Amino acid sequence: MAIVRSQEISSPNSHSSYDVVLSFRGEDTRKTFTDHLYTALVHAGFRTFRDDDGIERGENIKFELNKAIQESKISIVVFSKDYASSSWCLDELVMILERRRTVGHVVLPVFYQVDPSHVRNQKKSFKEAFMRHEERFRAEASERKVEWIGKVEEWKAALREAANLAGMNLQNQTGG
């Protein structure tokens, strides 16, 4: 993976609020790998968004997250064991990939202690997460079932697309 210097991303005429958006499952990596990555990016001079300190209290989280994605140049998506269990993470991934398709937004996947093929093909913990999503959606009112089925298919397609991008595979790494 090529390292891009902050000066190559930031320019005085830049209209973005952030250089990089970190997408991650907080419960899995917030206090370990993602925290180290965030600190390294900030110390390297990148304006970096992560949800816990990039959103002011009282603000609409989804709106602020979408705004950060729209205004950034790069998204680093940290796929971890329980990433797919979060509908927030999956919706965020869909937004990131839509931006990639429409304006060439750079997406760098990091496979943190998960095999990229498990993400791509929804195996192991990813399969289990989708089974739970589908079970929850079956319990929804019938008028929403079609919407949820479409959402599940959109999430699966997004995982396949992201897992097919060149990224970093950090399996069996100690210490994050």
C-alpha positions in Angstrom: 0.0 0.0 0.0 1.4 3.4 -1.0 1.8 6.0 1.7 0.4 9.4 0.7 1.8 12.4 2.4 -0.5 14.9 4.0 0.8 17.7 1.7 -0.3 15.6 -1.3 -3.9 15.4 0.0 -4.2 18.9 1.6 -3.9 22.0 -0.3 -4.7 25.6 0.5 -7.6 25.5 -1.9 -9.1 22.3 -0.4 -12.8 22.5 0.4 -12.8 19.4 2.6 -13.0 19.4 6.4 -11.0 16.1 6.6 -8.3 14.4 4.7 -9.3 10.9 6.1 -12.4 9.3 7.5 -11.9 6.2 9.7 -14.7 3.7 9.5 -14.5 1.0 12.1 -16.5 -1.1 14.6 -15.9 0.8 17.8 -16.3 -2.2 20.2 -13.7 -4.2 18.2 -10.9 -1.7 17.6 -11.5 1.7 19.1 -9.1 1.3 22.0 -6.6 -0.7 20.1 -5.7 -0.6 16.4 -7.9 2.2 15.4 -6.7 4.4 18.2 -3.1 3.8 17.2 -3.9 4.5 13.5 -5.8 7.7 14.3 -2.9 9.0 16.4 -0.4 8.2 13.7 -2.5 9.9 11.1 -3.0 13.0 13.2 0.7 13.2 14.1 1.5 12.9 10.4 -0.6 16.0 9.8 -3.7 14.4 8.4 -7.1 16.0 9.4 -8.7 12.7 10.5 -12.4 12.1 11.3 -13.5 9.4 13.7 -17.0 9.3 15.1 -16.2 9.7 18.8 -14.5 13.1 18.5 -15.5 14.3 15.1 -19.1 14.9 16.1 -20.2 17.7 18.4 -22.6 16.8 21.2 -26.2 17.4 20.1 -25.5 17.0 16.4 -27.2 14.5 14.1 -24.7 11.6 13.9 -25.7 10.2 10.5 -25.8 13.7 9.0 -22.3 14.6 10.4 -20.9 11.3 9.3 -22.2 11.7 5.8 -20.9 15.2 5.7 -17.4 14.0 6.8 -17.4 11.3 4.1 -18.6 13.8 1.4 -15.9 16.3 2.3 -13.0 14.0 2.8 -10.6 12.6 0.2 -9.9 9.2 1.7 -11.7 6.6 3.8 -9.9 3.9 5.7 -12.3 1.1 6.5 -11.1 -1.2 9.3 -12.9 -4.5 8.9 -12.9 -6.5 12.1 -14.7 -9.5 13.5 -17.9 -7.8 14.4 -17.9 -5.0 11.7 -20.9 -6.5 9.9 -23.0 -6.8 13.1 -23.4 -3.0 13.0 -26.0 -1.6 10.7 -24.3 1.8 11.2 -21.0 0.4 9.9 -22.7 -1.2 6.9 -24.6 1.9 6.0 -21.4 4.0 6.4 -19.6 1.5 4.0 -22.4 2.0 1.4 -22.0 5.8 1.6 -18.2 5.5 1.3 -18.4 3.2 -1.8 -21.0 5.4 -3.4 -18.6 8.3 -3.1 -15.9 6.2 -4.6 -18.0 5.3 -7.6 -19.2 8.9 -8.2 -16.1 11.0 -7.5 -13.2 8.7 -7.2 -13.0 8.8 -3.4 -10.0 6.7 -2.3 -11.0 3.7 -0.1 -8.3 1.8 1.7 -9.6 -1.4 3.4 -7.8 -2.8 6.4 -8.6 -6.4 7.4 -7.9 -6.5 11.1 -7.8 -10.0 12.3 -10.3 -11.2 9.6 -9.7 -12.9 6.3 -10.6 -10.7 3.3 -12.5 -13.7 1.8 -14.7 -13.8 4.9 -15.7 -10.2 4.3 -16.1 -10.8 0.5 -18.2 -13.9 0.8 -19.8 -13.2 4.2 -18.4 -16.2 6.0 -17.8 -16.9 9.7 -18.6 -13.8 11.8 -19.9 -11.9 8.8 -22.3 -14.8 7.9 -23.5 -14.9 11.6 -24.1 -11.1 11.6 -26.2 -11.3 8.5 -28.2 -14.2 9.9 -29.0 -11.9 13.0 -29.8 -8.9 10.7 -32.2 -11.1 8.6 -33.8 -12.6 11.8 -34.4 -9.1 13.1 -35.8 -7.9 9.8 -38.2 -10.8 9.6 -39.7 -9.6 12.9 -40.4 -6.1 11.3 -43.8 -5.1 10.0 -44.5 -6.6 6.6 -44.5 -3.3 4.8 -40.8 -2.8 5.7 -39.6 -6.3 4.8 -39.0 -5.5 1.1 -37.0 -2.4 2.1 -34.9 -4.5 4.6 -34.3 -7.3 2.1 -33.0 -4.6 -0.4 -30.8 -3.1 2.4 -29.2 -6.5 3.2 -28.4 -7.1 -0.4 -26.9 -3.6 -0.7 -24.7 -4.3 2.4 -23.5 -7.7 1.0 -22.6 -6.1 -2.3 -20.7 -3.3 -0.5 -18.7 -5.9 1.5 -17.9 -7.8 -1.7 -16.8 -4.5 -3.5 -14.7 -3.3 -0.6 -13.0 -6.7 -0.1 -12.0 -6.7 -3.7 -10.0 -3.5 -3.3 -6.3 -3.7 -2.6 -5.8 -3.3 1.2 -3.9 -4.3 4.2 -4.4 -7.8 5.7 -3.4 -7.6 9.4 -4.2 -11.1 10.6 -2.4 -12.7 13.5 -0.6 -9.4 14.3 0.2 -8.9 17.9 -0.2 -5.5 19.6 -2.3 -4.0 16.7 
